[in-house]
Amino acid sequence: MAICVDIVRIGFFVYACWLMWRYVAIVADERMVTVDLPRNIVFYSVLAGFVLMLGRSIQVFIANQRRGYSVLERPEEFQKVED
């Protein structure tokens, strides 16, 4: 089940990155209404955020595969009690 969650999460971020890339290409030449700057500054920042989240999702998926389980399957392994 955890593998399914990881794959769905990665798929979502791949799709979001693809959609943002297409949207930026469409509105690349438009200007903001209140500030005279191109809108693609904001949208490239959002795209960068999605790419970073995709990278982290892939990193977590690889770590879960190497470990053999995820936090969803064994949450007690990730809880540390310090005195």
HTML snippet that shows the backbone in 3Dmol.js (N, CA, C, O; Angstrom):
<script src="https://3Dmol.org/build/3Dmol-min.js"></script>
<div id="view" style="width:600px;height:400px;position:relative"></div>
<script>
const pdb = `
ATOM      1  N   MET A   1       0.821  -1.198   0.000  1.00  0.00           N
ATOM      2  CA  MET A   1       0.000   0.000   0.000  1.00  0.00           C
ATOM      3  C   MET A   1       0.863   1.261   0.000  1.00  0.00           C
ATOM      4  O   MET A   1       0.532   2.246  -0.660  1.00  0.00           O
ATOM      5  N   ALA A   2       1.976   1.226   0.746  1.00  0.00           N
ATOM      6  CA  ALA A   2       2.849   2.400   0.798  1.00  0.00           C
ATOM      7  C   ALA A   2       3.498   2.669  -0.552  1.00  0.00           C
ATOM      8  O   ALA A   2       3.723   3.822  -0.921  1.00  0.00           O
ATOM      9  N   ILE A   3       3.801   1.597  -1.292  1.00  0.00           N
ATOM     10  CA  ILE A   3       4.372   1.772  -2.629  1.00  0.00           C
ATOM     11  C   ILE A   3       3.363   2.475  -3.528  1.00  0.00           C
ATOM     12  O   ILE A   3       3.733   3.339  -4.323  1.00  0.00           O
ATOM     13  N   CYS A   4       2.107   2.111  -3.407  1.00  0.00           N
ATOM     14  CA  CYS A   4       1.048   2.760  -4.191  1.00  0.00           C
ATOM     15  C   CYS A   4       0.954   4.248  -3.852  1.00  0.00           C
ATOM     16  O   CYS A   4       0.804   5.081  -4.746  1.00  0.00           O
ATOM     17  N   VAL A   5       1.041   4.578  -2.571  1.00  0.00           N
ATOM     18  CA  VAL A   5       0.991   5.978  -2.148  1.00  0.00           C
ATOM     19  C   VAL A   5       2.171   6.749  -2.723  1.00  0.00           C
ATOM     20  O   VAL A   5       2.005   7.871  -3.203  1.00  0.00           O
ATOM     21  N   ASP A   6       3.361   6.157  -2.679  1.00  0.00           N
ATOM     22  CA  ASP A   6       4.544   6.819  -3.238  1.00  0.00           C
ATOM     23  C   ASP A   6       4.406   7.044  -4.737  1.00  0.00           C
ATOM     24  O   ASP A   6       4.738   8.117  -5.239  1.00  0.00           O
ATOM     25  N   ILE A   7       3.921   6.044  -5.448  1.00  0.00           N
ATOM     26  CA  ILE A   7       3.773   6.169  -6.901  1.00  0.00           C
ATOM     27  C   ILE A   7       2.715   7.205  -7.267  1.00  0.00           C
ATOM     28  O   ILE A   7       2.904   7.978  -8.206  1.00  0.00           O
ATOM     29  N   VAL A   8       1.612   7.227  -6.540  1.00  0.00           N
ATOM     30  CA  VAL A   8       0.569   8.234  -6.796  1.00  0.00           C
ATOM     31  C   VAL A   8       1.111   9.638  -6.516  1.00  0.00           C
ATOM     32  O   VAL A   8       0.838  10.570  -7.273  1.00  0.00           O
ATOM     33  N   ARG A   9       1.878   9.792  -5.433  1.00  0.00           N
ATOM     34  CA  ARG A   9       2.454  11.100  -5.100  1.00  0.00           C
ATOM     35  C   ARG A   9       3.421  11.556  -6.186  1.00  0.00           C
ATOM     36  O   ARG A   9       3.386  12.716  -6.595  1.00  0.00           O
ATOM     37  N   ILE A  10       4.278  10.666  -6.653  1.00  0.00           N
ATOM     38  CA  ILE A  10       5.220  11.013  -7.719  1.00  0.00           C
ATOM     39  C   ILE A  10       4.467  11.353  -8.996  1.00  0.00           C
ATOM     40  O   ILE A  10       4.809  12.316  -9.682  1.00  0.00           O
ATOM     41  N   GLY A  11       3.447  10.571  -9.318  1.00  0.00           N
ATOM     42  CA  GLY A  11       2.638  10.857 -10.506  1.00  0.00           C
ATOM     43  C   GLY A  11       1.960  12.211 -10.436  1.00  0.00           C
ATOM     44  O   GLY A  11       1.898  12.931 -11.432  1.00  0.00           O
ATOM     45  N   PHE A  12       1.451  12.559  -9.265  1.00  0.00           N
ATOM     46  CA  PHE A  12       0.812  13.864  -9.098  1.00  0.00           C
ATOM     47  C   PHE A  12       1.805  14.996  -9.359  1.00  0.00           C
ATOM     48  O   PHE A  12       1.488  15.950 -10.070  1.00  0.00           O
ATOM     49  N   PHE A  13       3.000  14.893  -8.788  1.00  0.00           N
ATOM     50  CA  PHE A  13       3.976  15.969  -8.971  1.00  0.00           C
ATOM     51  C   PHE A  13       4.504  16.032 -10.401  1.00  0.00           C
ATOM     52  O   PHE A  13       4.800  17.119 -10.897  1.00  0.00           O
ATOM     53  N   VAL A  14       4.629  14.890 -11.071  1.00  0.00           N
ATOM     54  CA  VAL A  14       5.016  14.900 -12.489  1.00  0.00           C
ATOM     55  C   VAL A  14       3.951  15.625 -13.300  1.00  0.00           C
ATOM     56  O   VAL A  14       4.271  16.459 -14.148  1.00  0.00           O
ATOM     57  N   TYR A  15       2.691  15.310 -13.043  1.00  0.00           N
ATOM     58  CA  TYR A  15       1.592  15.953 -13.766  1.00  0.00           C
ATOM     59  C   TYR A  15       1.521  17.452 -13.456  1.00  0.00           C
ATOM     60  O   TYR A  15       1.294  18.260 -14.356  1.00  0.00           O
ATOM     61  N   ALA A  16       1.712  17.823 -12.190  1.00  0.00           N
ATOM     62  CA  ALA A  16       1.680  19.240 -11.817  1.00  0.00           C
ATOM     63  C   ALA A  16       2.825  20.006 -12.481  1.00  0.00           C
ATOM     64  O   ALA A  16       2.628  21.133 -12.936  1.00  0.00           O
ATOM     65  N   CYS A  17       4.000  19.416 -12.543  1.00  0.00           N
ATOM     66  CA  CYS A  17       5.132  20.065 -13.214  1.00  0.00           C
ATOM     67  C   CYS A  17       4.844  20.243 -14.697  1.00  0.00           C
ATOM     68  O   CYS A  17       5.125  21.296 -15.269  1.00  0.00           O
ATOM     69  N   TRP A  18       4.290  19.223 -15.308  1.00  0.00           N
ATOM     70  CA  TRP A  18       3.970  19.306 -16.734  1.00  0.00           C
ATOM     71  C   TRP A  18       2.915  20.390 -17.002  1.00  0.00           C
ATOM     72  O   TRP A  18       3.032  21.158 -17.957  1.00  0.00           O
ATOM     73  N   LEU A  19       1.890  20.440 -16.150  1.00  0.00           N
ATOM     74  CA  LEU A  19       0.857  21.472 -16.321  1.00  0.00           C
ATOM     75  C   LEU A  19       1.418  22.880 -16.131  1.00  0.00           C
ATOM     76  O   LEU A  19       1.092  23.790 -16.894  1.00  0.00           O
ATOM     77  N   MET A  20       2.265  23.058 -15.108  1.00  0.00           N
ATOM     78  CA  MET A  20       2.851  24.385 -14.880  1.00  0.00           C
ATOM     79  C   MET A  20       3.757  24.780 -16.039  1.00  0.00           C
ATOM     80  O   MET A  20       3.773  25.943 -16.442  1.00  0.00           O
ATOM     81  N   TRP A  21       4.503  23.836 -16.572  1.00  0.00           N
ATOM     82  CA  TRP A  21       5.382  24.128 -17.709  1.00  0.00           C
ATOM     83  C   TRP A  21       4.556  24.588 -18.913  1.00  0.00           C
ATOM     84  O   TRP A  21       4.922  25.547 -19.593  1.00  0.00           O
ATOM     85  N   ARG A  22       3.451  23.905 -19.167  1.00  0.00           N
ATOM     86  CA  ARG A  22       2.585  24.303 -20.279  1.00  0.00           C
ATOM     87  C   ARG A  22       1.953  25.672 -20.019  1.00  0.00           C
ATOM     88  O   ARG A  22       1.862  26.492 -20.933  1.00  0.00           O
ATOM     89  N   TYR A  23       1.518  25.926 -18.785  1.00  0.00           N
ATOM     90  CA  TYR A  23       0.879  27.196 -18.462  1.00  0.00           C
ATOM     91  C   TYR A  23       1.866  28.353 -18.585  1.00  0.00           C
ATOM     92  O   TYR A  23       1.517  29.419 -19.091  1.00  0.00           O
ATOM     93  N   VAL A  24       3.084  28.146 -18.130  1.00  0.00           N
ATOM     94  CA  VAL A  24       4.095  29.191 -18.248  1.00  0.00           C
ATOM     95  C   VAL A  24       4.357  29.503 -19.715  1.00  0.00           C
ATOM     96  O   VAL A  24       4.543  30.667 -20.071  1.00  0.00           O
ATOM     97  N   ALA A  25       4.375  28.502 -20.558  1.00  0.00           N
ATOM     98  CA  ALA A  25       4.587  28.740 -21.984  1.00  0.00           C
ATOM     99  C   ALA A  25       3.453  29.561 -22.594  1.00  0.00           C
ATOM    100  O   ALA A  25       3.676  30.343 -23.518  1.00  0.00           O
ATOM    101  N   ILE A  26       2.243  29.382 -22.079  1.00  0.00           N
ATOM    102  CA  ILE A  26       1.096  30.111 -22.622  1.00  0.00           C
ATOM    103  C   ILE A  26       1.103  31.577 -22.179  1.00  0.00           C
ATOM    104  O   ILE A  26       0.828  32.460 -22.991  1.00  0.00           O
ATOM    105  N   VAL A  27       1.410  31.852 -20.918  1.00  0.00           N
ATOM    106  CA  VAL A  27       1.315  33.210 -20.378  1.00  0.00           C
ATOM    107  C   VAL A  27       2.685  33.863 -20.188  1.00  0.00           C
ATOM    108  O   VAL A  27       2.820  34.775 -19.372  1.00  0.00           O
ATOM    109  N   ALA A  28       3.683  33.420 -20.913  1.00  0.00           N
ATOM    110  CA  ALA A  28       5.053  33.908 -20.703  1.00  0.00           C
ATOM    111  C   ALA A  28       5.206  35.402 -20.989  1.00  0.00           C
ATOM    112  O   ALA A  28       6.012  36.071 -20.342  1.00  0.00           O
ATOM    113  N   ASP A  29       4.459  35.926 -21.932  1.00  0.00           N
ATOM    114  CA  ASP A  29       4.634  37.327 -22.333  1.00  0.00           C
ATOM    115  C   ASP A  29       3.690  38.288 -21.637  1.00  0.00           C
ATOM    116  O   ASP A  29       3.780  39.494 -21.867  1.00  0.00           O
ATOM    117  N   GLU A  30       2.794  37.807 -20.800  1.00  0.00           N
ATOM    118  CA  GLU A  30       1.843  38.680 -20.114  1.00  0.00           C
ATOM    119  C   GLU A  30       2.521  39.407 -18.957  1.00  0.00           C
ATOM    120  O   GLU A  30       3.509  38.933 -18.397  1.00  0.00           O
ATOM    121  N   ARG A  31       1.970  40.564 -18.616  1.00  0.00           N
ATOM    122  CA  ARG A  31       2.486  41.362 -17.505  1.00  0.00           C
ATOM    123  C   ARG A  31       1.508  41.305 -16.335  1.00  0.00           C
ATOM    124  O   ARG A  31       0.315  41.066 -16.523  1.00  0.00           O
ATOM    125  N   MET A  32       2.023  41.527 -15.126  1.00  0.00           N
ATOM    126  CA  MET A  32       1.152  41.587 -13.949  1.00  0.00           C
ATOM    127  C   MET A  32       0.323  42.861 -13.983  1.00  0.00           C
ATOM    128  O   MET A  32       0.701  43.842 -14.623  1.00  0.00           O
ATOM    129  N   VAL A  33      -0.804  42.839 -13.291  1.00  0.00           N
ATOM    130  CA  VAL A  33      -1.709  43.980 -13.300  1.00  0.00           C
ATOM    131  C   VAL A  33      -1.206  45.091 -12.384  1.00  0.00           C
ATOM    132  O   VAL A  33      -1.169  46.253 -12.788  1.00  0.00           O
ATOM    133  N   THR A  34      -0.825  44.754 -11.175  1.00  0.00           N
ATOM    134  CA  THR A  34      -0.463  45.787 -10.198  1.00  0.00           C
ATOM    135  C   THR A  34       1.003  46.198 -10.275  1.00  0.00           C
ATOM    136  O   THR A  34       1.333  47.351  -9.996  1.00  0.00           O
ATOM    137  N   VAL A  35       1.879  45.284 -10.646  1.00  0.00           N
ATOM    138  CA  VAL A  35       3.305  45.571 -10.747  1.00  0.00           C
ATOM    139  C   VAL A  35       3.727  45.315 -12.188  1.00  0.00           C
ATOM    140  O   VAL A  35       3.370  44.289 -12.768  1.00  0.00           O
ATOM    141  N   ASP A  36       4.471  46.227 -12.757  1.00  0.00           N
ATOM    142  CA  ASP A  36       4.849  46.086 -14.163  1.00  0.00           C
ATOM    143  C   ASP A  36       6.041  45.130 -14.312  1.00  0.00           C
ATOM    144  O   ASP A  36       7.151  45.534 -14.659  1.00  0.00           O
ATOM    145  N   LEU A  37       5.772  43.870 -14.042  1.00  0.00           N
ATOM    146  CA  LEU A  37       6.767  42.808 -14.195  1.00  0.00           C
ATOM    147  C   LEU A  37       6.124  41.641 -14.937  1.00  0.00           C
ATOM    148  O   LEU A  37       4.901  41.502 -14.921  1.00  0.00           O
ATOM    149  N   PRO A  38       6.910  40.820 -15.572  1.00  0.00           N
ATOM    150  CA  PRO A  38       6.324  39.656 -16.254  1.00  0.00           C
ATOM    151  C   PRO A  38       5.748  38.645 -15.265  1.00  0.00           C
ATOM    152  O   PRO A  38       6.292  38.439 -14.180  1.00  0.00           O
ATOM    153  N   ARG A  39       4.653  38.029 -15.653  1.00  0.00           N
ATOM    154  CA  ARG A  39       4.007  37.050 -14.782  1.00  0.00           C
ATOM    155  C   ARG A  39       4.811  35.765 -14.662  1.00  0.00           C
ATOM    156  O   ARG A  39       4.645  35.018 -13.698  1.00  0.00           O
ATOM    157  N   ASN A  40       5.674  35.502 -15.626  1.00  0.00           N
ATOM    158  CA  ASN A  40       6.388  34.234 -15.588  1.00  0.00           C
ATOM    159  C   ASN A  40       7.365  34.143 -14.422  1.00  0.00           C
ATOM    160  O   ASN A  40       7.810  33.043 -14.094  1.00  0.00           O
ATOM    161  N   ILE A  41       7.714  35.255 -13.783  1.00  0.00           N
ATOM    162  CA  ILE A  41       8.560  35.223 -12.587  1.00  0.00           C
ATOM    163  C   ILE A  41       7.865  34.420 -11.489  1.00  0.00           C
ATOM    164  O   ILE A  41       8.477  33.559 -10.856  1.00  0.00           O
ATOM    165  N   VAL A  42       6.605  34.705 -11.274  1.00  0.00           N
ATOM    166  CA  VAL A  42       5.839  34.002 -10.248  1.00  0.00           C
ATOM    167  C   VAL A  42       5.637  32.538 -10.639  1.00  0.00           C
ATOM    168  O   VAL A  42       5.804  31.639  -9.815  1.00  0.00           O
ATOM    169  N   PHE A  43       5.281  32.313 -11.884  1.00  0.00           N
ATOM    170  CA  PHE A  43       4.970  30.948 -12.306  1.00  0.00           C
ATOM    171  C   PHE A  43       6.211  30.072 -12.379  1.00  0.00           C
ATOM    172  O   PHE A  43       6.125  28.872 -12.120  1.00  0.00           O
ATOM    173  N   TYR A  44       7.365  30.640 -12.727  1.00  0.00           N
ATOM    174  CA  TYR A  44       8.595  29.847 -12.687  1.00  0.00           C
ATOM    175  C   TYR A  44       8.960  29.494 -11.246  1.00  0.00           C
ATOM    176  O   TYR A  44       9.525  28.429 -10.997  1.00  0.00           O
ATOM    177  N   SER A  45       8.647  30.362 -10.308  1.00  0.00           N
ATOM    178  CA  SER A  45       8.880  30.042  -8.892  1.00  0.00           C
ATOM    179  C   SER A  45       7.997  28.876  -8.444  1.00  0.00           C
ATOM    180  O   SER A  45       8.455  27.978  -7.737  1.00  0.00           O
ATOM    181  N   VAL A  46       6.745  28.895  -8.854  1.00  0.00           N
ATOM    182  CA  VAL A  46       5.826  27.800  -8.528  1.00  0.00           C
ATOM    183  C   VAL A  46       6.305  26.506  -9.192  1.00  0.00           C
ATOM    184  O   VAL A  46       6.272  25.441  -8.576  1.00  0.00           O
ATOM    185  N   LEU A  47       6.746  26.600 -10.442  1.00  0.00           N
ATOM    186  CA  LEU A  47       7.263  25.431 -11.135  1.00  0.00           C
ATOM    187  C   LEU A  47       8.481  24.866 -10.411  1.00  0.00           C
ATOM    188  O   LEU A  47       8.605  23.651 -10.264  1.00  0.00           O
ATOM    189  N   ALA A  48       9.380  25.739  -9.960  1.00  0.00           N
ATOM    190  CA  ALA A  48      10.556  25.286  -9.215  1.00  0.00           C
ATOM    191  C   ALA A  48      10.143  24.570  -7.923  1.00  0.00           C
ATOM    192  O   ALA A  48      10.750  23.567  -7.546  1.00  0.00           O
ATOM    193  N   GLY A  49       9.119  25.082  -7.253  1.00  0.00           N
ATOM    194  CA  GLY A  49       8.618  24.424  -6.050  1.00  0.00           C
ATOM    195  C   GLY A  49       8.083  23.031  -6.341  1.00  0.00           C
ATOM    196  O   GLY A  49       8.343  22.097  -5.582  1.00  0.00           O
ATOM    197  N   PHE A  50       7.340  22.881  -7.426  1.00  0.00           N
ATOM    198  CA  PHE A  50       6.825  21.570  -7.797  1.00  0.00           C
ATOM    199  C   PHE A  50       7.954  20.610  -8.164  1.00  0.00           C
ATOM    200  O   PHE A  50       7.898  19.427  -7.828  1.00  0.00           O
ATOM    201  N   VAL A  51       8.973  21.112  -8.850  1.00  0.00           N
ATOM    202  CA  VAL A  51      10.115  20.265  -9.215  1.00  0.00           C
ATOM    203  C   VAL A  51      10.851  19.808  -7.960  1.00  0.00           C
ATOM    204  O   VAL A  51      11.262  18.652  -7.870  1.00  0.00           O
ATOM    205  N   LEU A  52      11.022  20.712  -6.986  1.00  0.00           N
ATOM    206  CA  LEU A  52      11.670  20.324  -5.728  1.00  0.00           C
ATOM    207  C   LEU A  52      10.849  19.279  -4.976  1.00  0.00           C
ATOM    208  O   LEU A  52      11.409  18.335  -4.419  1.00  0.00           O
ATOM    209  N   MET A  53       9.518  19.444  -4.956  1.00  0.00           N
ATOM    210  CA  MET A  53       8.667  18.452  -4.292  1.00  0.00           C
ATOM    211  C   MET A  53       8.716  17.108  -5.021  1.00  0.00           C
ATOM    212  O   MET A  53       8.674  16.056  -4.384  1.00  0.00           O
ATOM    213  N   LEU A  54       8.804  17.139  -6.346  1.00  0.00           N
ATOM    214  CA  LEU A  54       8.950  15.906  -7.111  1.00  0.00           C
ATOM    215  C   LEU A  54      10.266  15.213  -6.766  1.00  0.00           C
ATOM    216  O   LEU A  54      10.306  13.998  -6.571  1.00  0.00           O
ATOM    217  N   GLY A  55      11.333  15.993  -6.692  1.00  0.00           N
ATOM    218  CA  GLY A  55      12.622  15.423  -6.329  1.00  0.00           C
ATOM    219  C   GLY A  55      12.604  14.792  -4.949  1.00  0.00           C
ATOM    220  O   GLY A  55      13.150  13.706  -4.753  1.00  0.00           O
ATOM    221  N   ARG A  56      11.984  15.460  -3.997  1.00  0.00           N
ATOM    222  CA  ARG A  56      11.882  14.919  -2.640  1.00  0.00           C
ATOM    223  C   ARG A  56      11.017  13.655  -2.612  1.00  0.00           C
ATOM    224  O   ARG A  56      11.324  12.717  -1.877  1.00  0.00           O
ATOM    225  N   SER A  57       9.964  13.621  -3.386  1.00  0.00           N
ATOM    226  CA  SER A  57       9.111  12.433  -3.438  1.00  0.00           C
ATOM    227  C   SER A  57       9.876  11.235  -3.987  1.00  0.00           C
ATOM    228  O   SER A  57       9.734  10.118  -3.488  1.00  0.00           O
ATOM    229  N   ILE A  58      10.681  11.467  -5.008  1.00  0.00           N
ATOM    230  CA  ILE A  58      11.498  10.392  -5.567  1.00  0.00           C
ATOM    231  C   ILE A  58      12.532   9.937  -4.548  1.00  0.00           C
ATOM    232  O   ILE A  58      12.788   8.741  -4.407  1.00  0.00           O
ATOM    233  N   GLN A  59      13.129  10.894  -3.834  1.00  0.00           N
ATOM    234  CA  GLN A  59      14.109  10.566  -2.799  1.00  0.00           C
ATOM    235  C   GLN A  59      13.487   9.712  -1.689  1.00  0.00           C
ATOM    236  O   GLN A  59      14.097   8.739  -1.246  1.00  0.00           O
ATOM    237  N   VAL A  60      12.298  10.062  -1.243  1.00  0.00           N
ATOM    238  CA  VAL A  60      11.601   9.294  -0.204  1.00  0.00           C
ATOM    239  C   VAL A  60      11.240   7.910  -0.720  1.00  0.00           C
ATOM    240  O   VAL A  60      11.366   6.928   0.012  1.00  0.00           O
ATOM    241  N   PHE A  61      10.794   7.814  -1.968  1.00  0.00           N
ATOM    242  CA  PHE A  61      10.454   6.524  -2.556  1.00  0.00           C
ATOM    243  C   PHE A  61      11.672   5.598  -2.586  1.00  0.00           C
ATOM    244  O   PHE A  61      11.572   4.424  -2.228  1.00  0.00           O
ATOM    245  N   ILE A  62      12.816   6.126  -3.012  1.00  0.00           N
ATOM    246  CA  ILE A  62      14.041   5.319  -3.059  1.00  0.00           C
ATOM    247  C   ILE A  62      14.454   4.892  -1.657  1.00  0.00           C
ATOM    248  O   ILE A  62      14.844   3.742  -1.455  1.00  0.00           O
ATOM    249  N   ALA A  63      14.376   5.791  -0.693  1.00  0.00           N
ATOM    250  CA  ALA A  63      14.726   5.442   0.691  1.00  0.00           C
ATOM    251  C   ALA A  63      13.792   4.367   1.236  1.00  0.00           C
ATOM    252  O   ALA A  63      14.241   3.451   1.926  1.00  0.00           O
ATOM    253  N   ASN A  64      12.510   4.466   0.937  1.00  0.00           N
ATOM    254  CA  ASN A  64      11.553   3.453   1.396  1.00  0.00           C
ATOM    255  C   ASN A  64      11.843   2.091   0.769  1.00  0.00           C
ATOM    256  O   ASN A  64      11.719   1.060   1.431  1.00  0.00           O
ATOM    257  N   GLN A  65      12.227   2.087  -0.501  1.00  0.00           N
ATOM    258  CA  GLN A  65      12.527   0.821  -1.167  1.00  0.00           C
ATOM    259  C   GLN A  65      13.787   0.182  -0.599  1.00  0.00           C
ATOM    260  O   GLN A  65      13.846  -1.034  -0.417  1.00  0.00           O
ATOM    261  N   ARG A  66      14.787   1.000  -0.321  1.00  0.00           N
ATOM    262  CA  ARG A  66      16.030   0.466   0.258  1.00  0.00           C
ATOM    263  C   ARG A  66      15.805  -0.064   1.674  1.00  0.00           C
ATOM    264  O   ARG A  66      16.359  -1.094   2.060  1.00  0.00           O
ATOM    265  N   ARG A  67      14.988   0.654   2.438  1.00  0.00           N
ATOM    266  CA  ARG A  67      14.715   0.275   3.829  1.00  0.00           C
ATOM    267  C   ARG A  67      13.791  -0.932   3.896  1.00  0.00           C
ATOM    268  O   ARG A  67      13.905  -1.755   4.805  1.00  0.00           O
ATOM    269  N   GLY A  68      12.886  -1.040   2.948  1.00  0.00           N
ATOM    270  CA  GLY A  68      11.943  -2.150   2.927  1.00  0.00           C
ATOM    271  C   GLY A  68      10.594  -1.818   3.528  1.00  0.00           C
ATOM    272  O   GLY A  68       9.676  -2.634   3.452  1.00  0.00           O
ATOM    273  N   TYR A  69      10.448  -0.667   4.113  1.00  0.00           N
ATOM    274  CA  TYR A  69       9.176  -0.226   4.689  1.00  0.00           C
ATOM    275  C   TYR A  69       9.169   1.286   4.750  1.00  0.00           C
ATOM    276  O   TYR A  69      10.209   1.931   4.613  1.00  0.00           O
ATOM    277  N   SER A  70       7.977   1.853   4.958  1.00  0.00           N
ATOM    278  CA  SER A  70       7.855   3.308   5.042  1.00  0.00           C
ATOM    279  C   SER A  70       7.257   3.696   6.392  1.00  0.00           C
ATOM    280  O   SER A  70       6.901   2.844   7.207  1.00  0.00           O
ATOM    281  N   VAL A  71       7.160   4.978   6.597  1.00  0.00           N
ATOM    282  CA  VAL A  71       6.571   5.486   7.840  1.00  0.00           C
ATOM    283  C   VAL A  71       5.089   5.113   7.928  1.00  0.00           C
ATOM    284  O   VAL A  71       4.530   5.031   9.022  1.00  0.00           O
ATOM    285  N   LEU A  72       4.461   4.890   6.786  1.00  0.00           N
ATOM    286  CA  LEU A  72       3.051   4.491   6.794  1.00  0.00           C
ATOM    287  C   LEU A  72       2.865   3.075   7.320  1.00  0.00           C
ATOM    288  O   LEU A  72       1.819   2.751   7.884  1.00  0.00           O
ATOM    289  N   GLU A  73       3.870   2.234   7.138  1.00  0.00           N
ATOM    290  CA  GLU A  73       3.757   0.841   7.562  1.00  0.00           C
ATOM    291  C   GLU A  73       4.272   0.611   8.984  1.00  0.00           C
ATOM    292  O   GLU A  73       3.712  -0.197   9.725  1.00  0.00           O
ATOM    293  N   ARG A  74       5.328   1.315   9.359  1.00  0.00           N
ATOM    294  CA  ARG A  74       5.913   1.149  10.696  1.00  0.00           C
ATOM    295  C   ARG A  74       6.217   2.516  11.311  1.00  0.00           C
ATOM    296  O   ARG A  74       7.379   2.921  11.351  1.00  0.00           O
ATOM    297  N   PRO A  75       5.215   3.224  11.782  1.00  0.00           N
ATOM    298  CA  PRO A  75       5.464   4.561  12.349  1.00  0.00           C
ATOM    299  C   PRO A  75       6.308   4.528  13.615  1.00  0.00           C
ATOM    300  O   PRO A  75       6.990   5.503  13.930  1.00  0.00           O
ATOM    301  N   GLU A  76       6.270   3.412  14.346  1.00  0.00           N
ATOM    302  CA  GLU A  76       7.040   3.338  15.584  1.00  0.00           C
ATOM    303  C   GLU A  76       8.554   3.366  15.314  1.00  0.00           C
ATOM    304  O   GLU A  76       9.329   3.749  16.191  1.00  0.00           O
ATOM    305  N   GLU A  77       8.969   2.970  14.129  1.00  0.00           N
ATOM    306  CA  GLU A  77      10.396   2.986  13.795  1.00  0.00           C
ATOM    307  C   GLU A  77      10.931   4.416  13.627  1.00  0.00           C
ATOM    308  O   GLU A  77      12.137   4.646  13.714  1.00  0.00           O
ATOM    309  N   PHE A  78      10.039   5.354  13.390  1.00  0.00           N
ATOM    310  CA  PHE A  78      10.442   6.731  13.144  1.00  0.00           C
ATOM    311  C   PHE A  78      10.223   7.641  14.343  1.00  0.00           C
ATOM    312  O   PHE A  78      10.505   8.837  14.273  1.00  0.00           O
ATOM    313  N   GLN A  79       9.725   7.090  15.436  1.00  0.00           N
ATOM    314  CA  GLN A  79       9.507   7.872  16.653  1.00  0.00           C
ATOM    315  C   GLN A  79      10.648   7.611  17.609  1.00  0.00           C
ATOM    316  O   GLN A  79      10.882   6.478  18.030  1.00  0.00           O
ATOM    317  N   LYS A  80      11.352   8.667  17.946  1.00  0.00           N
ATOM    318  CA  LYS A  80      12.458   8.527  18.893  1.00  0.00           C
ATOM    319  C   LYS A  80      12.071   9.193  20.203  1.00  0.00           C
ATOM    320  O   LYS A  80      11.661  10.353  20.233  1.00  0.00           O
ATOM    321  N   VAL A  81      12.209   8.446  21.269  1.00  0.00           N
ATOM    322  CA  VAL A  81      11.923   8.965  22.609  1.00  0.00           C
ATOM    323  C   VAL A  81      13.257   9.236  23.287  1.00  0.00           C
ATOM    324  O   VAL A  81      14.064   8.331  23.501  1.00  0.00           O
ATOM    325  N   GLU A  82      13.462  10.487  23.615  1.00  0.00           N
ATOM    326  CA  GLU A  82      14.710  10.856  24.288  1.00  0.00           C
ATOM    327  C   GLU A  82      14.424  11.225  25.736  1.00  0.00           C
ATOM    328  O   GLU A  82      13.410  11.856  26.034  1.00  0.00           O
ATOM    329  N   ASP A  83      15.312  10.832  26.623  1.00  0.00           N
ATOM    330  CA  ASP A  83      15.137  11.137  28.052  1.00  0.00           C
ATOM    331  C   ASP A  83      15.691  12.488  28.394  1.00  0.00           C
ATOM    332  O   ASP A  83      15.630  12.907  29.550  1.00  0.00           O
TER     333      ASP A  83
END
`;
const viewer = $3Dmol.createViewer("view");
viewer.addModel(pdb, "pdb");
viewer.setStyle({}, {cartoon: {color: "spectrum"}});
viewer.zoomTo();
viewer.render();
</script>
